[in-house]
Amino acid sequence: MLNAFQTVAGFFTKGGIFMWPLLACSIVSLTVIILRTLALREKNVLPLTIESEMERLAPGANPERLFRIVQHDASSLARIVRVALAHLRWPRSENVETVQTRARHEMVRLEKGLVVLEVIIGIAPLIGLIGTVSGLVHVFASLGVSATSADPKQIARGISEALNCTVFGLGIAVPSLIGFVYFSKKVEVLSVEMESLVTELLSKCYYGRVAGRAKQQQQVPAQTITPAQPATPEIAPMA
């Protein structure tokens, strides 16, 4: 264990000053990955209780029980359903627009932190490359200063140490890229599932209104329009 720690410490110290920003990038990337793993668990986004209640709700039935459930839930699906149920008196088109606005807010919440991973994916290899170039500059600048500095072994050792930054930067970027792609795909899948559930819920809640309106239109008798009779001019009696 001690030898492994000394090896890592030696690798880090030989990389130069640019290893410190890379270390900060690795800590931030690991923190974001852990937080997104916890936040994007299915029970935190699509609770089974709410999902089963939405599927159990019959078309045209009273969603009062569902409303009581989502009132005390902090998941993304619960917040969207609360908005949908709170505006059931509105026309369906206006309610759909309100739900879509709330859904966009929830998407931003679910994607929180992914932009940080995207930035680290881009800058970590570049910082490593800068560190490597800086190290090579020092190696070749020392050539010719003394007779011993031109030793091929020392030059090769200096180049290998300079490449530590590149290795470290790529080692940060690759896991960050994997996490970014995985979380982006998971957010997309969760958003599609939420959209499907909420669309079905709105169809059930507005089912009775649409059927009742169509029935009323069928019961209203068509008014027959009688054409107006042309006015008969009065003929004055002849004297």
Secondary structure as UniProt FT lines:
FT   HELIX           2..14
FT   TURN            17..18
FT   HELIX           19..39
FT   HELIX           42..45
FT   HELIX           48..56
FT   TURN            59..60
FT   HELIX           64..71
FT   HELIX           76..86
FT   TURN            87..89
FT   HELIX           92..110
FT   TURN            111..113
FT   HELIX           114..141
FT   TURN            142..145
FT   HELIX           148..150
FT   HELIX           152..162
FT   HELIX           164..205
FT   HELIX           207..219
//
